[in-house]
């Protein structure tokens, strides 16, 4: 992603949302407070498996456990996540 594209979304309302009245807020207790982004509550990168770029592990039953990952909840990662939409679409086409 170029620097110009990166700056386009910075400071925009659509790139950040913090739902402090949510029953699960914050779903990751890491002290972000006002910088906890709920926009990608269910991470769109999950489908990418081990290629998502986050910190995760696989449980014995094969389910991906992302509880230690905060990529979707960091204000500055909107650009990273949206830059992966092509990869997500490709993965979805593979079935």
LINJO-V141397 format. One record per residue. RES is the residue in one letter. OMEGA is omega in whole degrees, 0 to 359 (* if undefined). Layout:
# LINJO-V141397
{{RES & OMEGA} {RES & OMEGA}}
This chain:
# LINJO-V141397
{{X & 181} {X & 180} {X & 180} {X & 178} {X & 180} {X & 182} {X & 183} {X & 184} {X & 183} {X & 178} {X & 180} {X & 180} {X & 183} {X & 183} {X & 183} {X & 177} {X & 179} {X & 185} {X & 187} {X & 178} {X & 178} {X & 180} {X & 182} {X & 185} {X & 343} {X & 183} {X & 174} {X & 182} {X & 182} {X & 175} {X & 180} {X & 178} {X & 183} {X & 180} {X & 180} {X & 184} {X & 180} {X & 184} {X & 179} {X & 182} {X & 172} {X & 190} {X & 178} {X & 180} {X & 182} {X & 183} {X & 182} {X & 177} {X & 184} {X & 180} {X & 184} {X & 181} {X & 182} {X & 177} {X & 183} {X & 173} {X & 176} {X & 178} {X & 182} {X & 180} {X & 177} {X & 179} {X & 179} {X & 180} {X & 183} {X & 186} {X & 179} {X & 183} {X & 178} {X & 181} {X & 182} {X & 184} {X & 178} {X & 183} {X & 185} {X & 183} {X & 176} {X & 180} {X & 179} {X & 182} {X & 181} {X & 178} {X & 181} {X & 182} {X & 176} {X & 178} {X & 180} {X & 179} {X & 179} {X & 180} {X & 180} {X & 179} {X & 180} {X & 178} {X & *}}
